[in-house]
Amino acid sequence: MVRDVVVVIGAGGMGRAIARRQAGGKQVLLADFDETTLRTAADAMVDDGHTVIAASVDVSARESVAELAKTAESLGPVTQIVHTAGLSPAQAPTAAILRVDLVGVGLVLEEFGQVVAPGGAGVVIASMGGHMGTLPADLEAALATTPTDELLNLPALAPDVLTEPGLAYAIAKRANHLQVRVASVAWGERGARINSISPGIISTAMGRQELSSAATGDGMRAMIGMSAAERAGTPDDIAAAAAFLLGPDAAFVTGTDLLVDGGVVAAFLGRAASAAAETH
């Protein structure tokens, strides 16, 4: 019996939680750049009785992403694709963040948009960072319309212009929202859907690294403190949101972003609006 294929790119905390939640009765193609992380996650799922194929991938390289897409298609109908791989400002410099978080998303959307089965659905993990500010209209237009292989040639992303990893991350994550919106047209032509999720502060290895960082930790703890939830999120919180977007209850949802942040952005923007009002 040929089983539907669930592709999960990124074997970190959110990727593992989503893979486990979606794995029942399906084949999981689990991919990551880090072989140790990949093998540990895949072996744990196999031990629990799931059907898992592990594959190495470099999401910043089109050839690698295309090969992963071909592998997925060879296994059976590719009905779910979840892209969780990414780098944070505490983990990597600007250039690496742009290659993985910006270009990598574009490549996954394009290559898997060619193999997703009719009725299938995809989710890209973006970030609440994409909601925390605004970009110039011309930059947003360029991020939305520039071919993926040419994105790093945009003047605004030049190494001597964009030097701050935190800003690079925010731009990449806002771009993810735009990339998903544009890609939803091509995915729709195949009868498939694609959306993004913008997590807030999530208790994963990456999230904990950010919380312990001297550069970002205090600000992140302050955000948690002012949020309605007053806690960090868990990978299971994100897995629940992904299950909705991948499932039949979201059949009328595509090309949009779901903010799952415990109310951080609402509190942040609300305070900013109040402060601006007080100055007038």
Backbone bond lengths (Angstrom), bond angles and torsions (degrees), N, CA, C in turn:
res aa  C-N    CA-C-N  psi(-1)  N-CA   C-N-CA  omega(-1)  CA-C   N-CA-C  phi
1 M - - - 1.466 - - 1.522 109.79 -
2 V 1.327 116.09 129.00 1.453 121.16 177.76 1.522 108.81 -84.38
3 R 1.319 116.12 124.63 1.457 120.92 -179.86 1.518 110.76 -100.08
4 D 1.328 115.18 152.01 1.457 120.03 173.66 1.520 110.27 -60.19
5 V 1.319 114.99 151.44 1.465 121.39 -177.11 1.525 109.60 -108.24
6 V 1.320 115.42 129.20 1.462 123.15 172.83 1.531 107.27 -109.10
7 V 1.316 116.80 119.44 1.461 121.57 179.19 1.524 108.25 -101.25
8 V 1.323 116.26 125.62 1.461 121.26 176.00 1.522 107.52 -123.75
9 I 1.310 116.01 115.42 1.465 121.80 -179.62 1.520 107.89 -101.62
10 G 1.318 115.42 115.98 1.456 121.71 -175.11 1.518 109.43 108.71
11 A 1.331 116.90 111.22 1.467 121.53 -175.30 1.516 111.99 -103.41
12 G 1.338 117.12 25.20 1.456 121.09 174.60 1.514 111.44 -78.20
13 G 1.320 116.47 -163.53 1.455 120.22 -173.07 1.516 114.42 -58.43
14 M 1.325 117.86 -48.33 1.461 120.09 -179.79 1.524 111.33 -68.77
15 G 1.328 116.98 -40.94 1.451 120.10 178.71 1.516 112.36 -61.07
16 R 1.326 116.55 -43.64 1.466 120.19 179.17 1.529 111.14 -64.07
17 A 1.335 116.90 -43.66 1.463 119.83 -178.93 1.528 111.51 -63.66
18 I 1.328 116.26 -41.50 1.466 119.83 179.47 1.525 110.32 -68.55
19 A 1.322 116.93 -42.56 1.469 120.12 -179.77 1.525 111.16 -59.58
20 R 1.314 117.05 -44.45 1.460 120.21 179.70 1.527 111.30 -64.21
21 R 1.312 116.21 -41.69 1.466 119.50 -177.49 1.520 111.62 -66.82
22 Q 1.328 117.58 -33.94 1.467 121.11 -174.64 1.526 113.06 -96.10
23 A 1.325 118.12 -3.69 1.468 120.96 -167.07 1.517 115.08 -76.74
24 G 1.310 119.03 -23.18 1.454 120.68 -171.15 1.523 114.22 -54.44
25 G 1.324 116.62 120.13 1.456 121.87 177.43 1.509 115.11 73.97
26 K 1.320 117.59 7.40 1.463 121.03 -177.23 1.528 109.85 -123.93
27 Q 1.339 114.89 168.28 1.451 121.17 169.94 1.521 108.57 -93.15
28 V 1.313 117.04 132.18 1.458 121.06 177.89 1.525 108.80 -106.36
29 L 1.312 115.64 122.99 1.458 121.16 170.55 1.519 106.14 -99.82
30 L 1.329 115.76 106.05 1.458 122.46 -175.61 1.523 108.45 -103.15
31 A 1.332 116.57 126.69 1.463 120.10 -174.55 1.521 110.71 -130.18
32 D 1.320 115.38 146.69 1.461 121.11 177.58 1.521 108.09 -160.58
33 F 1.325 115.44 160.60 1.467 121.82 176.20 1.512 111.15 -80.70
34 D 1.331 116.36 -33.34 1.463 122.54 -177.74 1.532 109.58 -87.92
35 E 1.319 116.35 112.07 1.460 121.22 -174.82 1.526 112.28 -63.58
36 T 1.320 118.01 -37.48 1.457 120.79 -178.82 1.523 111.00 -67.25
37 T 1.330 116.09 -47.21 1.463 120.70 177.56 1.520 110.97 -60.07
38 L 1.318 116.20 -42.79 1.463 122.05 -179.50 1.516 111.03 -62.27
39 R 1.319 116.80 -50.42 1.456 120.47 -176.08 1.518 111.34 -64.98
40 T 1.324 117.08 -40.38 1.462 120.36 179.59 1.524 111.03 -61.92
41 A 1.332 116.48 -45.88 1.461 120.73 -179.09 1.526 111.69 -66.94
42 A 1.326 116.66 -43.75 1.465 120.29 -178.91 1.517 111.27 -65.13
43 D 1.323 116.92 -44.58 1.469 120.51 -179.10 1.524 111.25 -62.30
44 A 1.325 117.07 -39.50 1.463 120.10 179.72 1.522 110.87 -63.23
45 M 1.328 117.52 -40.09 1.455 120.39 179.24 1.517 111.82 -69.59
46 V 1.326 116.86 -39.76 1.463 120.71 177.27 1.523 110.13 -62.53
47 D 1.321 116.64 -41.40 1.465 120.43 178.67 1.520 111.42 -60.01
48 D 1.332 116.39 -28.78 1.463 120.79 179.29 1.524 112.94 -89.51
49 G 1.333 117.05 7.24 1.451 120.85 172.99 1.507 116.48 96.65
50 H 1.325 117.59 5.06 1.466 120.29 179.54 1.521 110.63 -84.96
51 T 1.336 115.40 155.06 1.453 121.81 175.19 1.522 108.12 -92.56
52 V 1.330 116.60 111.63 1.458 121.42 -173.39 1.519 110.04 -131.85
53 I 1.317 115.60 131.22 1.465 122.33 172.00 1.524 106.56 -112.79
54 A 1.320 116.71 126.25 1.460 121.00 -179.65 1.518 109.93 -97.84
55 A 1.329 115.93 138.95 1.460 120.65 -179.80 1.518 109.82 -143.64
56 S 1.313 115.73 138.46 1.452 121.09 176.19 1.523 109.50 -81.17
57 V 1.331 115.86 142.29 1.463 119.36 178.08 1.518 110.12 -149.32
58 D 1.311 115.14 144.71 1.460 123.01 170.53 1.519 106.06 -114.37
59 V 1.332 117.43 102.41 1.459 119.75 -172.49 1.526 112.76 -68.17
60 S 1.325 117.93 -13.77 1.463 120.24 178.90 1.520 112.53 -84.55
61 A 1.342 117.99 -2.60 1.468 122.55 -178.42 1.524 109.74 -117.35
62 R 1.328 117.12 119.24 1.459 120.43 -176.97 1.525 112.02 -57.12
63 E 1.320 117.88 -42.20 1.461 120.46 -178.12 1.522 111.48 -59.23
64 S 1.323 116.28 -39.76 1.459 120.64 -179.46 1.524 111.28 -68.50
65 V 1.320 117.01 -43.06 1.465 120.62 179.04 1.525 110.61 -67.23
66 A 1.319 117.21 -39.82 1.465 120.83 178.43 1.522 111.08 -63.09
67 E 1.314 117.09 -39.78 1.466 121.15 178.47 1.519 110.69 -64.97
68 L 1.335 116.53 -39.33 1.462 119.78 177.57 1.519 110.55 -64.39
69 A 1.320 117.39 -41.05 1.460 121.01 178.67 1.534 110.96 -62.96
70 K 1.324 116.37 -40.50 1.470 119.92 177.93 1.519 110.98 -64.55
71 T 1.324 116.21 -40.75 1.461 120.16 177.52 1.517 110.65 -60.66
72 A 1.331 116.13 -45.68 1.462 120.13 179.49 1.521 111.16 -59.05
73 E 1.325 117.02 -46.06 1.468 121.66 -178.04 1.519 111.22 -63.90
74 S 1.325 117.05 -32.06 1.464 120.30 -178.92 1.530 112.61 -71.60
75 L 1.335 116.74 -18.27 1.462 120.78 -177.07 1.520 112.80 -85.10
76 G 1.339 116.59 -25.76 1.456 120.34 -176.96 1.510 110.85 152.36
77 P 1.329 118.01 -169.79 1.468 120.84 179.86 1.534 110.72 -62.80
78 V 1.325 115.86 124.32 1.463 120.71 -178.60 1.524 107.37 -88.84
79 T 1.320 116.02 97.60 1.457 120.24 -171.44 1.528 113.72 -99.98
80 Q 1.330 117.33 -19.23 1.463 120.07 179.70 1.522 109.59 -141.76
81 I 1.321 115.94 132.59 1.467 121.92 177.06 1.516 107.78 -130.43
82 V 1.316 116.36 126.38 1.464 121.58 -179.68 1.521 108.36 -127.33
83 H 1.316 115.71 121.23 1.467 121.09 -178.60 1.525 109.08 -108.84
84 T 1.335 117.26 107.68 1.463 121.42 -178.34 1.525 112.80 -112.59
85 A 1.322 118.48 -7.74 1.464 120.69 -173.64 1.517 111.02 -66.12
86 G 1.317 116.63 137.63 1.456 120.20 178.68 1.514 111.41 -173.93
87 L 1.318 115.48 166.00 1.460 122.93 177.74 1.517 109.02 -122.94
88 S 1.331 115.69 143.40 1.461 120.67 178.91 1.522 109.99 -103.35
89 P 1.340 117.41 166.28 1.466 120.21 179.26 1.520 113.82 -61.48
90 A 1.336 116.84 -24.11 1.464 119.32 178.28 1.523 112.10 -80.57
91 Q 1.322 116.73 -12.18 1.458 121.05 -175.21 1.519 114.29 -102.34
92 A 1.326 117.38 -26.90 1.461 118.33 -167.36 1.524 110.81 -152.59
93 P 1.335 116.71 158.38 1.457 121.48 175.29 1.526 111.41 -77.02
94 T 1.315 114.93 173.19 1.464 121.74 -175.71 1.523 113.19 -54.03
95 A 1.329 117.27 -47.98 1.463 120.57 -175.11 1.523 111.66 -60.03
96 A 1.327 116.93 -42.84 1.460 120.51 -179.47 1.522 111.04 -67.94
97 I 1.330 117.05 -39.75 1.465 120.42 178.14 1.524 110.56 -60.17
98 L 1.302 117.76 -43.90 1.462 120.77 179.65 1.524 111.63 -65.92
99 R 1.323 117.58 -39.20 1.473 120.24 179.70 1.519 111.47 -65.09
100 V 1.322 116.61 -42.74 1.460 120.33 -174.24 1.524 111.55 -86.83
101 D 1.333 117.44 -51.38 1.457 120.82 -171.83 1.526 113.50 -79.53
102 L 1.311 117.19 -25.28 1.466 120.99 -179.29 1.531 111.21 -102.96
103 V 1.327 116.56 -64.58 1.460 120.35 -178.49 1.528 110.78 -64.08
104 G 1.330 116.78 -41.42 1.462 120.35 -178.58 1.513 112.78 -57.51
105 V 1.320 116.85 -41.89 1.461 119.81 178.54 1.525 110.83 -64.70
106 G 1.322 116.69 -43.30 1.456 119.54 178.51 1.519 112.59 -59.44
107 L 1.322 116.18 -41.94 1.465 119.92 179.89 1.521 111.90 -65.91
108 V 1.321 117.07 -41.59 1.465 119.83 178.54 1.526 110.63 -64.30
109 L 1.319 117.40 -43.24 1.458 120.22 179.01 1.530 111.46 -61.06
110 E 1.311 116.44 -41.21 1.462 119.77 -178.29 1.522 112.34 -72.64
111 E 1.318 117.25 -50.02 1.469 120.14 -174.05 1.532 111.47 -70.51
112 F 1.309 117.80 -41.06 1.465 118.87 179.79 1.515 111.68 -80.21
113 G 1.331 117.33 -19.73 1.449 119.65 172.04 1.514 112.83 -64.85
114 Q 1.330 117.06 -15.81 1.457 121.37 178.47 1.531 113.23 -91.99
115 V 1.344 116.96 -10.84 1.469 119.00 -176.61 1.529 113.19 -124.04
116 V 1.341 118.32 -10.61 1.459 119.30 -179.44 1.523 110.19 -61.09
117 A 1.322 115.93 137.56 1.465 121.21 -176.96 1.523 110.83 -76.37
118 P 1.322 117.69 151.18 1.475 120.30 172.87 1.522 109.74 -53.87
119 G 1.317 116.04 134.74 1.458 120.34 -176.22 1.513 113.51 86.11
120 G 1.329 116.41 -4.10 1.460 120.64 -179.01 1.518 112.35 -78.76
121 A 1.328 114.93 173.77 1.463 119.89 -178.61 1.518 109.66 -150.71
122 G 1.319 114.63 152.67 1.459 120.73 178.48 1.511 111.22 -133.07
123 V 1.334 114.88 157.11 1.457 122.60 176.76 1.523 108.61 -136.54
124 V 1.320 115.87 132.32 1.462 122.75 173.05 1.522 108.14 -108.80
125 I 1.319 117.39 130.98 1.457 120.61 175.41 1.526 108.34 -85.10
126 A 1.326 115.36 112.22 1.461 121.91 176.52 1.526 107.90 -99.13
127 S 1.318 119.00 -127.52 1.462 121.29 179.22 1.516 109.60 -168.86
128 M 1.352 115.39 153.23 1.456 118.64 172.90 1.526 111.00 -61.63
129 G 1.353 116.79 -19.27 1.458 120.38 176.81 1.516 112.41 -57.48
130 G 1.324 117.06 -25.84 1.454 120.79 177.90 1.516 113.64 -74.73
131 H 1.343 116.75 -7.84 1.461 121.62 179.87 1.531 112.37 -108.67
132 M 1.319 117.76 -2.68 1.462 120.20 -169.20 1.521 114.67 -85.34
133 G 1.305 118.10 -7.78 1.463 120.34 -179.99 1.508 110.03 -159.75
134 T 1.315 116.54 -172.89 1.457 121.57 178.63 1.522 109.85 -122.03
135 L 1.303 115.46 151.12 1.457 122.33 176.06 1.520 108.92 -110.41
136 P 1.329 118.18 155.18 1.468 120.14 174.35 1.528 110.72 -56.14
137 A 1.319 116.04 143.44 1.464 120.16 -176.38 1.520 112.36 -58.83
138 D 1.341 117.19 -36.33 1.463 118.61 -178.79 1.517 111.40 -69.66
139 L 1.346 117.51 -33.30 1.459 120.13 177.55 1.526 110.44 -70.21
140 E 1.335 116.61 -41.65 1.465 118.69 177.53 1.527 110.51 -60.57
141 A 1.310 116.79 -42.22 1.464 120.08 179.18 1.521 111.10 -62.61
142 A 1.339 116.06 -41.14 1.465 120.08 179.86 1.525 110.86 -66.49
143 L 1.322 117.41 -41.55 1.464 120.79 179.55 1.522 111.23 -64.57
144 A 1.327 116.73 -32.79 1.458 120.96 -178.08 1.520 112.86 -78.60
145 T 1.335 117.86 -30.61 1.467 120.52 -169.20 1.525 114.84 -112.44
146 T 1.322 118.37 -15.38 1.467 120.21 -178.44 1.525 110.27 -71.65
147 P 1.329 118.30 132.58 1.469 120.01 176.19 1.523 111.04 -53.90
148 T 1.312 116.02 142.08 1.464 120.68 -174.53 1.523 112.36 -53.75
149 D 1.321 117.58 -42.35 1.460 120.77 -176.53 1.530 112.52 -69.23
150 E 1.337 117.23 -9.73 1.463 121.06 -179.56 1.529 113.14 -111.20
151 L 1.319 117.67 0.47 1.459 120.54 -174.57 1.528 113.04 -57.75
152 L 1.309 116.82 -41.82 1.464 119.94 -175.94 1.527 112.34 -71.28
153 N 1.339 116.83 -6.56 1.468 120.19 176.00 1.530 112.66 -88.81
154 L 1.319 117.69 -3.57 1.466 119.90 179.32 1.530 109.33 -63.43
155 P 1.322 118.38 133.55 1.471 120.91 -178.22 1.525 113.42 -55.46
156 A 1.324 117.28 -36.65 1.466 120.25 -177.64 1.517 112.75 -68.09
157 L 1.334 116.64 -17.53 1.460 120.85 -178.93 1.525 112.54 -103.86
158 A 1.324 117.14 6.45 1.470 121.17 -179.89 1.526 110.14 -60.66
159 P 1.342 117.95 144.18 1.470 121.38 -176.56 1.517 114.28 -56.70
160 D 1.333 117.81 -31.66 1.462 119.76 -179.67 1.524 112.55 -85.01
161 V 1.336 116.79 -6.11 1.462 121.74 179.06 1.528 110.28 -103.53
162 L 1.313 116.43 -49.09 1.461 122.20 -178.63 1.531 108.12 -102.98
163 T 1.295 116.76 98.49 1.470 121.64 -173.87 1.525 113.33 -111.33
164 E 1.332 117.66 -17.06 1.457 121.76 -174.86 1.531 110.69 -93.33
165 P 1.351 118.85 118.13 1.471 120.67 -178.79 1.526 113.56 -57.37
166 G 1.331 117.34 -37.14 1.460 119.41 -179.92 1.510 112.36 -63.26
167 L 1.322 116.78 -39.97 1.464 120.26 178.45 1.525 110.40 -70.62
168 A 1.329 116.69 -39.07 1.466 120.05 177.00 1.520 110.71 -59.57
169 Y 1.317 116.14 -40.80 1.467 121.46 179.27 1.528 110.49 -63.35
170 A 1.340 116.39 -46.98 1.465 120.12 -179.28 1.524 111.32 -62.46
171 I 1.340 116.65 -41.29 1.466 120.06 178.45 1.520 110.57 -64.36
172 A 1.329 116.60 -44.51 1.464 120.07 -179.53 1.524 111.39 -61.40
173 K 1.318 116.53 -41.77 1.463 119.43 -177.31 1.528 111.82 -72.28
174 R 1.329 117.77 -35.63 1.458 118.93 172.32 1.520 109.90 -64.79
175 A 1.324 116.35 -39.31 1.457 120.40 177.60 1.529 111.25 -61.56
176 N 1.330 117.82 -35.18 1.462 120.42 178.46 1.520 111.16 -58.05
177 H 1.343 116.61 -41.77 1.467 119.48 177.25 1.532 110.45 -58.57
178 L 1.322 115.23 -43.90 1.461 120.26 -178.16 1.529 110.69 -69.85
179 Q 1.334 116.78 -40.30 1.467 120.84 179.82 1.528 110.82 -61.85
180 V 1.313 116.38 -42.52 1.464 120.55 179.35 1.524 110.68 -65.31
181 R 1.319 116.48 -41.39 1.461 119.98 179.30 1.530 110.71 -59.34
182 V 1.328 116.52 -46.74 1.461 120.61 -179.75 1.532 110.84 -66.82
183 A 1.331 116.80 -43.40 1.466 121.01 -177.04 1.523 112.02 -65.65
184 S 1.334 117.94 -24.60 1.461 119.87 -177.11 1.521 112.03 -60.83
185 V 1.332 117.23 -24.35 1.465 120.12 179.10 1.526 110.10 -68.70
186 A 1.337 116.19 -49.98 1.467 120.08 179.40 1.525 111.30 -65.82
187 W 1.318 117.44 -40.78 1.460 120.10 177.31 1.527 110.22 -63.13
188 G 1.320 116.39 -38.13 1.454 120.18 179.68 1.512 112.63 -63.82
189 E 1.318 116.57 -32.07 1.459 120.13 177.81 1.527 111.57 -65.37
190 R 1.333 117.07 -21.67 1.469 121.79 174.69 1.531 111.60 -94.07
191 G 1.328 116.61 2.74 1.456 119.77 -177.72 1.508 112.88 77.56
192 A 1.336 116.89 25.60 1.461 121.39 -177.60 1.526 110.34 -121.34
193 R 1.331 115.53 164.07 1.459 122.00 -178.79 1.532 110.21 -118.89
194 I 1.339 115.76 153.65 1.458 120.86 175.98 1.530 108.77 -145.55
195 N 1.318 116.67 130.89 1.458 122.92 178.89 1.524 109.03 -138.71
196 S 1.314 115.48 171.94 1.462 120.07 173.96 1.518 110.02 -124.10
197 I 1.318 114.98 158.69 1.459 123.57 172.80 1.513 107.10 -120.22
198 S 1.328 116.42 134.30 1.456 120.96 175.85 1.529 108.87 -109.56
199 P 1.321 116.77 95.33 1.464 118.73 179.10 1.528 111.07 -72.11
200 G 1.317 114.55 152.86 1.456 120.38 169.46 1.514 109.74 -85.78
201 I 1.307 116.20 -140.96 1.467 121.42 179.54 1.521 107.77 -81.52
202 I 1.323 116.27 112.94 1.459 122.58 -173.76 1.526 109.20 -114.81
203 S 1.321 115.84 140.18 1.462 120.57 -177.78 1.523 110.89 -80.30
204 T 1.312 115.34 73.09 1.459 123.03 171.29 1.523 107.53 -114.01
205 A 1.315 116.69 177.22 1.466 119.55 176.76 1.526 110.43 -58.16
206 M 1.337 116.73 -41.66 1.458 120.60 178.50 1.520 110.61 -64.65
207 G 1.339 116.24 -45.52 1.451 119.87 -179.33 1.515 112.53 -62.50
208 R 1.325 115.86 -41.45 1.465 119.03 179.14 1.520 111.29 -67.50
209 Q 1.319 117.08 -33.33 1.458 120.19 176.33 1.523 110.51 -65.07
210 E 1.329 116.27 -40.85 1.459 120.06 177.21 1.529 111.32 -64.37
211 L 1.337 116.26 -40.64 1.458 120.37 -179.45 1.524 112.27 -66.21
212 S 1.319 117.10 -29.98 1.464 120.75 -179.33 1.524 112.66 -90.29
213 S 1.344 116.74 -5.14 1.450 120.64 -178.93 1.529 110.47 -74.44
214 A 1.322 116.02 135.81 1.468 120.19 177.77 1.514 111.36 -63.07
215 A 1.311 116.83 -30.28 1.467 120.86 -176.55 1.523 112.54 -77.37
216 T 1.318 118.25 -31.79 1.463 120.63 -171.78 1.525 114.69 -122.89
217 G 1.311 118.22 -17.76 1.461 121.18 -171.44 1.512 114.43 -58.57
218 D 1.335 117.89 -49.19 1.467 120.64 -177.98 1.522 111.54 -60.77
219 G 1.321 116.19 -43.38 1.455 119.56 -179.81 1.519 112.02 -64.38
220 M 1.322 117.09 -38.90 1.459 120.03 -179.36 1.521 111.53 -69.07
221 R 1.326 116.45 -39.47 1.467 118.95 176.78 1.528 111.39 -64.91
222 A 1.322 116.08 -35.82 1.465 119.51 176.29 1.525 110.86 -64.70
223 M 1.327 117.32 -39.12 1.459 120.83 178.02 1.527 111.34 -62.91
224 I 1.321 116.29 -43.25 1.467 119.51 177.92 1.526 109.86 -61.32
225 G 1.325 115.57 -42.38 1.455 119.73 -178.18 1.509 114.06 -63.42
226 M 1.318 118.54 -32.61 1.460 120.29 -177.85 1.529 112.42 -92.23
227 S 1.316 118.08 -4.94 1.462 120.59 -177.95 1.522 111.03 -78.05
228 A 1.322 116.01 159.45 1.461 120.88 178.30 1.526 111.21 -65.63
229 A 1.317 117.39 -36.68 1.464 120.73 -178.20 1.531 112.41 -75.06
230 E 1.325 117.09 -29.21 1.466 123.27 -179.55 1.524 112.90 55.86
231 R 1.310 115.93 36.97 1.464 120.73 175.59 1.509 109.61 -157.34
232 A 1.310 115.74 161.04 1.457 119.81 169.28 1.519 108.79 -75.22
233 G 1.314 115.61 153.63 1.456 119.44 176.48 1.513 111.27 -80.30
234 T 1.318 116.23 170.63 1.452 122.36 176.74 1.527 109.54 -116.75
235 P 1.321 117.56 159.03 1.460 118.94 174.35 1.524 112.79 -55.74
236 D 1.340 116.71 -32.28 1.464 119.48 179.14 1.521 111.84 -66.76
237 D 1.347 118.08 -31.14 1.464 120.24 174.70 1.526 110.69 -60.20
238 I 1.317 115.78 -41.40 1.465 120.38 -179.55 1.527 110.51 -73.57
239 A 1.324 117.15 -37.02 1.466 120.58 178.13 1.524 110.84 -62.16
240 A 1.333 117.02 -36.62 1.470 120.18 178.56 1.525 110.81 -65.84
241 A 1.329 116.25 -41.69 1.469 119.62 177.99 1.521 110.77 -65.26
242 A 1.332 116.32 -40.91 1.460 119.67 179.00 1.524 111.27 -64.52
243 A 1.338 116.95 -39.82 1.462 120.15 179.25 1.527 110.73 -59.84
244 F 1.326 116.71 -39.33 1.470 120.03 176.87 1.521 110.61 -63.01
245 L 1.329 117.69 -50.76 1.460 120.52 -175.74 1.524 112.50 -67.19
246 L 1.313 117.43 -28.69 1.464 121.05 -179.97 1.529 112.55 -84.49
247 G 1.321 116.48 -16.34 1.452 120.34 -171.96 1.516 114.92 -97.76
248 P 1.330 116.34 -179.69 1.470 121.53 -175.00 1.516 114.00 -68.26
249 D 1.327 118.23 -23.29 1.457 119.75 179.49 1.523 112.63 -67.75
250 A 1.331 116.64 -16.55 1.470 121.38 178.49 1.524 111.48 -106.80
251 A 1.332 116.84 25.74 1.466 120.50 -176.12 1.526 113.39 -60.28
252 F 1.333 117.60 -19.84 1.466 121.89 -178.12 1.529 111.17 -106.87
253 V 1.323 116.29 17.26 1.473 121.60 -176.42 1.516 109.42 -119.13
254 T 1.322 116.92 117.94 1.458 120.41 175.41 1.527 109.77 -157.25
255 G 1.321 115.45 151.52 1.458 121.00 176.70 1.514 114.41 74.15
256 T 1.321 117.57 23.47 1.465 119.42 -176.39 1.520 110.47 -134.63
257 D 1.340 115.05 175.86 1.463 121.34 -177.89 1.521 109.83 -120.14
258 L 1.324 115.93 139.45 1.456 122.77 176.52 1.523 108.22 -109.76
259 L 1.323 116.69 116.17 1.456 122.99 -179.03 1.521 109.06 -86.17
260 V 1.329 116.78 119.07 1.468 122.44 -177.51 1.525 107.25 -125.91
261 D 1.333 115.84 83.49 1.465 120.00 -169.02 1.515 114.63 -134.58
262 G 1.342 117.53 10.48 1.448 119.71 179.70 1.515 114.23 69.34
263 G 1.318 117.56 11.01 1.451 121.52 178.84 1.507 115.38 95.39
264 V 1.340 118.05 12.01 1.461 120.50 -178.39 1.526 111.49 -62.96
265 V 1.322 117.40 -49.84 1.462 119.99 -176.38 1.522 110.55 -64.00
266 A 1.328 117.47 -40.64 1.465 120.13 178.78 1.526 110.75 -60.31
267 A 1.333 116.83 -43.03 1.459 120.32 179.72 1.523 111.09 -68.13
268 F 1.328 115.97 -41.70 1.467 120.52 -178.84 1.523 111.04 -63.21
269 L 1.316 116.40 -49.16 1.464 120.08 -178.75 1.530 111.38 -69.87
270 G 1.322 116.24 -34.13 1.454 119.34 177.45 1.515 111.91 -63.70
271 R 1.316 116.55 -43.06 1.464 120.25 178.33 1.529 110.77 -66.43
272 A 1.325 116.02 -39.25 1.467 119.10 178.74 1.528 110.75 -63.14
273 A 1.327 116.43 -40.49 1.452 120.11 179.77 1.538 110.99 -67.05
274 S 1.322 116.30 -39.21 1.460 119.89 178.80 1.514 111.40 -65.32
275 A 1.352 115.59 -41.71 1.461 119.44 179.34 1.529 111.06 -64.13
276 A 1.349 115.39 -39.39 1.469 118.58 179.36 1.512 111.03 -66.42
277 A 1.338 117.27 -37.46 1.455 121.25 -179.97 1.528 111.50 -65.32
278 E 1.323 115.68 -36.11 1.457 120.28 -178.22 1.528 112.85 -69.52
279 T 1.343 116.02 -20.90 1.461 119.51 -179.08 1.527 112.12 -84.64
280 H 1.343 116.08 -6.85 1.471 119.22 -177.84 1.536 110.03 -107.50
